[in-house]
Amino acid sequence: MLPERTDLSHPRQTVRTAGKRRKWYIGETSVWLFLFIYFIAVAYPLLWMAVSAFKSSDEIFEHSWSLPSVWHPENFVSAWNQGISAYFMNSVIVTVLTCLITVFVSALAAYGLARFHFKGKGFVLIICLGGLMLTPQVSLVPLYSIIQSLGLYNTYWALILPYAAYRIPFTVILIRSYFLSISKELEEAAYLDGCTSLGVFFRIFLPMSVPILVTSGILTAYHTWNEFMFAIIFIDDENLRTIPAGLMQFRDALQTDWGVLLAGLTISAAPIIVLFLLMQRYFIRGIAAGSVKG
């Protein structure tokens, strides 16, 4: 009788599978290592700022990398009383109104571009894409003249309207991509039930698009809250300044209380960080779902 044939393919498959697992493990480890380094690079300056806000000016320069020997929570009280409270409320008003206007107008425009066919639709999309390439610095002089001629200078609207105008093109593209993923059968069923186009928009599209709307709101809030150039050019009244422009008043030509200044910066950064942490589930879902269709 002939000897039984030995199957040599199984050991080879085992070696090949082990090699694939090793490559996958190395790749995953490299990704996690990169993300950890990136996290340290982003989080460390924020942590240093928050810790240094509890120090005196002398200790910030003498012991920059250590914990405070004496904690000074009164720096936050001083920053709040020296004007941060007013700047904070101005920023809240400007940011909330800008987010509401930007998201609502962008959602209406995205609904029209995603569900209706009309002459010039492609041109409107090109205009939206063109708006992404227009930087605020290019239009600063004509925008300043327009705001002066409309009587908006030194008002909240001098900031709200430009902020919304510059954020709408990107937000329209983002929301439109999400609207394209909504089933047309739901829309047709709503029309059969007697809904108008606005009824479909308010009863179907908006409730189903909460993730992308929250994402658009967070991105708009981040841009509005931290914007500096328009805030110092279009607002001259100290009582109407937002936090980025108001913090400039904390710097003195001869002496600056760096502990109080860093406390003000910490107060300024906290709302956006907290907003993202609370809404990160919707933010991630919105970014992922809004990028699947064009």
Secondary structure, 3 states (H helix, E strand, C coil): CCCCCCCCHHHHHHHHHHHHHHHHHHHHHHHHHHHHHHHHHHHHHHHHHHHHCCCCHHHHHHCCCCCCCCCCCHHHHHHHHHHHHHHHHHHHHHHHHHHHHHHHHHHHHHHHHHHCCCCCHHHHHHHHHHHHHCCCCCCHHHHHHHHHHCCCCCCCHHHHHHHHHHHHHHHHHHHHHHHCCCCHHHHHHHHHCCCCHHHHHHHHHHHHCHHHHHHHHHHHHHHHHHCCHHHHHCCCCHHHCCHHHHHHHHCCCCCCCHHHHHHHHHHHHHHHHHHHHHHHHHHHHHHHHCCCCC
